[in-house]
Amino acid sequence: MLPDLSQFTVHREVTDADLDGTVLPGLHATFHRRTAGSRIESVGVYRYAGVEVFMAWGYVDEPHCRFTAYAGPHGWGAPRRGCPSVDAVRDQLATLGPVPTPH
């Protein structure tokens, strides 16, 4: 099940977001947070050229995402365990147009 963003507040935004240390120019991320007991849940929603590409979520005190879901032409796909794959995101961005390469 995908996170209900109406239950979160915007925490911060990042332009030219990075995935696992790889900067993807043009990838914009909006991070949302909410308190869940003694922990803080976080959801990152990533867009390219204004189009939602994927979201990743988990807890801020954990080093990696618990789940990722990719957007497709018919809506969001099923959540997958773990962080988004840089290669999968690059492939998805390529369907939206030219993907800038980092210098």
Contacts in CASP RR format, 6 or more apart in sequence:
PFRMAT RR
TARGET T0000
AUTHOR 0000-0000-0000
METHOD contacts of the structure
MODEL  1
MLPDLSQFTVHREVTDADLDGTVLPGLHATFHRRTAGSRIESVGVYRYAG
VEVFMAWGYVDEPHCRFTAYAGPHGWGAPRRGCPSVDAVRDQLATLGPVP
TPH
1 79 0 8 1.000
2 55 0 8 1.000
2 69 0 8 1.000
2 76 0 8 1.000
2 79 0 8 1.000
3 32 0 8 1.000
3 41 0 8 1.000
3 43 0 8 1.000
3 55 0 8 1.000
3 57 0 8 1.000
5 32 0 8 1.000
5 43 0 8 1.000
5 45 0 8 1.000
7 34 0 8 1.000
8 32 0 8 1.000
8 33 0 8 1.000
8 34 0 8 1.000
8 41 0 8 1.000
8 43 0 8 1.000
9 32 0 8 1.000
9 33 0 8 1.000
9 34 0 8 1.000
10 30 0 8 1.000
10 31 0 8 1.000
10 32 0 8 1.000
11 31 0 8 1.000
11 32 0 8 1.000
11 33 0 8 1.000
11 42 0 8 1.000
12 30 0 8 1.000
12 31 0 8 1.000
13 28 0 8 1.000
13 29 0 8 1.000
13 30 0 8 1.000
13 31 0 8 1.000
14 28 0 8 1.000
14 29 0 8 1.000
14 31 0 8 1.000
15 26 0 8 1.000
15 28 0 8 1.000
16 23 0 8 1.000
16 24 0 8 1.000
16 25 0 8 1.000
16 26 0 8 1.000
16 27 0 8 1.000
16 28 0 8 1.000
17 23 0 8 1.000
17 24 0 8 1.000
17 27 0 8 1.000
17 28 0 8 1.000
17 29 0 8 1.000
17 46 0 8 1.000
18 24 0 8 1.000
19 27 0 8 1.000
19 83 0 8 1.000
19 84 0 8 1.000
19 86 0 8 1.000
19 89 0 8 1.000
20 83 0 8 1.000
20 86 0 8 1.000
22 86 0 8 1.000
22 102 0 8 1.000
23 102 0 8 1.000
24 48 0 8 1.000
24 86 0 8 1.000
24 89 0 8 1.000
24 90 0 8 1.000
24 93 0 8 1.000
24 99 0 8 1.000
24 102 0 8 1.000
25 100 0 8 1.000
25 101 0 8 1.000
25 102 0 8 1.000
26 48 0 8 1.000
26 49 0 8 1.000
26 100 0 8 1.000
27 46 0 8 1.000
27 47 0 8 1.000
27 48 0 8 1.000
27 53 0 8 1.000
27 89 0 8 1.000
27 93 0 8 1.000
28 46 0 8 1.000
28 47 0 8 1.000
28 48 0 8 1.000
28 50 0 8 1.000
29 44 0 8 1.000
29 45 0 8 1.000
29 46 0 8 1.000
29 47 0 8 1.000
30 44 0 8 1.000
30 45 0 8 1.000
30 47 0 8 1.000
31 42 0 8 1.000
31 43 0 8 1.000
31 44 0 8 1.000
31 45 0 8 1.000
32 42 0 8 1.000
32 43 0 8 1.000
32 44 0 8 1.000
32 45 0 8 1.000
33 40 0 8 1.000
33 41 0 8 1.000
33 42 0 8 1.000
33 43 0 8 1.000
33 60 0 8 1.000
34 40 0 8 1.000
34 41 0 8 1.000
35 41 0 8 1.000
36 59 0 8 1.000
39 59 0 8 1.000
39 60 0 8 1.000
39 61 0 8 1.000
40 59 0 8 1.000
40 60 0 8 1.000
40 61 0 8 1.000
41 57 0 8 1.000
41 58 0 8 1.000
41 59 0 8 1.000
41 60 0 8 1.000
42 57 0 8 1.000
42 58 0 8 1.000
42 59 0 8 1.000
42 60 0 8 1.000
43 55 0 8 1.000
43 56 0 8 1.000
43 57 0 8 1.000
43 58 0 8 1.000
44 55 0 8 1.000
44 56 0 8 1.000
44 57 0 8 1.000
45 52 0 8 1.000
45 55 0 8 1.000
46 52 0 8 1.000
46 53 0 8 1.000
46 54 0 8 1.000
46 55 0 8 1.000
46 56 0 8 1.000
46 84 0 8 1.000
46 89 0 8 1.000
47 53 0 8 1.000
48 93 0 8 1.000
48 96 0 8 1.000
49 96 0 8 1.000
49 97 0 8 1.000
51 71 0 8 1.000
51 96 0 8 1.000
52 71 0 8 1.000
53 70 0 8 1.000
53 71 0 8 1.000
53 89 0 8 1.000
53 92 0 8 1.000
53 93 0 8 1.000
53 96 0 8 1.000
54 68 0 8 1.000
54 69 0 8 1.000
54 70 0 8 1.000
54 71 0 8 1.000
54 84 0 8 1.000
54 89 0 8 1.000
54 92 0 8 1.000
55 68 0 8 1.000
55 69 0 8 1.000
55 71 0 8 1.000
55 76 0 8 1.000
56 65 0 8 1.000
56 67 0 8 1.000
56 68 0 8 1.000
56 69 0 8 1.000
56 82 0 8 1.000
56 83 0 8 1.000
56 84 0 8 1.000
57 65 0 8 1.000
57 66 0 8 1.000
57 67 0 8 1.000
57 68 0 8 1.000
58 65 0 8 1.000
58 66 0 8 1.000
58 67 0 8 1.000
59 66 0 8 1.000
64 82 0 8 1.000
64 83 0 8 1.000
65 82 0 8 1.000
65 83 0 8 1.000
65 84 0 8 1.000
66 81 0 8 1.000
66 82 0 8 1.000
67 79 0 8 1.000
67 80 0 8 1.000
67 81 0 8 1.000
67 82 0 8 1.000
68 79 0 8 1.000
68 80 0 8 1.000
68 82 0 8 1.000
68 83 0 8 1.000
68 84 0 8 1.000
69 76 0 8 1.000
69 77 0 8 1.000
69 78 0 8 1.000
69 79 0 8 1.000
69 80 0 8 1.000
70 76 0 8 1.000
70 77 0 8 1.000
70 80 0 8 1.000
70 84 0 8 1.000
70 88 0 8 1.000
70 92 0 8 1.000
71 77 0 8 1.000
71 92 0 8 1.000
72 92 0 8 1.000
90 99 0 8 1.000
93 99 0 8 1.000
END
